[in-house]
């Protein structure tokens, strides 16, 4: 901890070489550096903020998924914080990481038995723009369990999710919470309960919801009626 503290203080040192070395030391330190770096980004000078965010960005690219997840959680925390400069940079960093992790996510989903389909469309949004969307289907062939559903969240332009099979429970639905561009959800022959219904209203772009052969009761209607667009 004392070394981490010294390196953080050196992020705003007078010499560029000292600042660069301190940043690399923090990256090499991994997980133990994340919380102190977040605190320094929040309370420190602009130089510390910028270099601290670079540390988190590099840790967010780590091959160690625990370090990667911890760095992303830290960036998410900063993105919703009161420090405007740090929040804006953290959001941009998260977007950058999402784009880089996209190919890895597709590979992992397919490796674990899911399918990913990619579509490219030309849309007029203040001008013609080419955009890419993804549809994911996970059924009884899935070998990743609920934990590996995090790879679904790594697709920033996810449009549609299909979950099929008795292994699909309330936590699977909860894993979709907050996905901003998810517009279609299909659930077939699942084991979800009425508890899952409350999670659908957290999807701001949802406009089509299909639940078939799943044990929802009339009690779920109270939650489903709050979905404004589906």
Secondary structure, 3 states (H helix, E strand, C coil): CHHHHHHHHHCCCCCHHHHHHHHHHHHHHCHHHHHHHHHHHHHCCHHHHHHHHHHHHHHCCCCCHHHHHHHHHHHHHHHCCCCHHHHHHHHHHHHHHHHHHHHHHHHHHHHCCCEEEEEEEEEECCCEEEEEEEEEEECCCCCCCCHHHHHHHCCCCEEEEEEECCCCCHHHHHCCCCCCCCCEEEEECCCCCHHHHHHHCCCCCCCEEEEECCCCCHHHHHHHCCCCCC
